[in-house]
Amino acid sequence: MRNRQRGSHLGLMLLASQLFLMGLDNIPPVTLAVLGLNVYLYLFPAAPLMQACVSVQQAYWFKDWRRLLLSPLHHADDWHLYFNMVSFLWKGTKLERRLGGPWFLYLLAVFSLLTGVVYLLLEAGLTELTQDQSYSMACAVGFSGVLFALKVLSNHYHPGGVTYVMGFPVSNRYVSWVELVLIHVTSPGTSLIGHLAGILVGLLYTAGPLKAVMKKCAGFVILNGYNSQPSGYYNSSGSSGYSGTSGGYSGNHQYPPDYTTNYGSSYTGGLTEREQLEAAIRNSLHDRGGTSQGGAPPPYGFHLSEEARAEDIRLRRLRRFDS
């Protein structure tokens, strides 16, 4: 481990210059906030460095599990912070714009925790295989493991490209592995196992079950949020994501990227939101002549207004003109 140096803070000054060169308005909010948190915890650490780093000895043997939360957000010195945050600035900006702020924040939280867990598993496995207790005592700190996971994710979304490493072209498919070895060779103080843990977490997301598990967890929270709405609201289509009052509906709930669910398929039938609304309007007009039983509300849970009926008439006229 490197000792923290409290000198001229040259790394911090260079990081500040990078931020202003890029422009704060051009940095997405989650990326900027996480970067700011790392800088704040470098200047005002939540714990001394040796009490924030994570190792099998400290986390597993001594049950100090809070280190899994502290270790990614603390850095050994200002150069450690500078290189990690400049890399995060580039990767975070690209990924947050693609995935959206809420999902990217969720992703960072999961990656930060899982990178530490995988690191502990790898170090414990090496200890068992080699019978060398030094692996269990190796203490890692810093955001670089998460950065390797983000690197895998970024390469997954931009396949087929080439990255130049020390002047040599390397396919994006293998660049994470090349950088893993290169950084370990050129910077002996870095944690090879910590970086490897980040790559494995990234692969678990892009080629393994992690993405599906995260979607299920996010969907469970969203659906529970619907069920806990005030009694003045109703869920018009079970779990399909609509909610509203007697005047209509609102669909402003945000799902994770590529999130799909079959819970409401019996109601939506695979229709889009627009098609569902038109179908509800047509069913209401068909039932207006007294076909509804016992004064039951229209299908799909919509209580239609005169404005909605007028909209249906307008749509029918447009279709007649188009035909």
Secondary structure as UniProt FT lines:
FT   HELIX           10..22
FT   HELIX           24..26
FT   HELIX           29..43
FT   HELIX           49..52
FT   HELIX           56..61
FT   TURN            65..66
FT   HELIX           67..70
FT   HELIX           71..73
FT   HELIX           78..99
FT   HELIX           101..130
FT   HELIX           134..137
FT   HELIX           144..157
FT   TURN            159..160
FT   STRAND          162..165
FT   TURN            166..167
FT   STRAND          168..171
FT   TURN            172..174
FT   HELIX           175..186
FT   TURN            188..189
FT   HELIX           192..206
FT   HELIX           210..227
FT   TURN            231..232
FT   STRAND          234..235
FT   TURN            236..239
FT   STRAND          243..244
FT   TURN            246..247
FT   TURN            257..258
FT   TURN            263..264
FT   HELIX           265..268
FT   TURN            269..270
FT   HELIX           273..286
FT   HELIX           287..289
FT   TURN            290..291
FT   HELIX           293..295
FT   HELIX           299..301
FT   HELIX           306..322
//
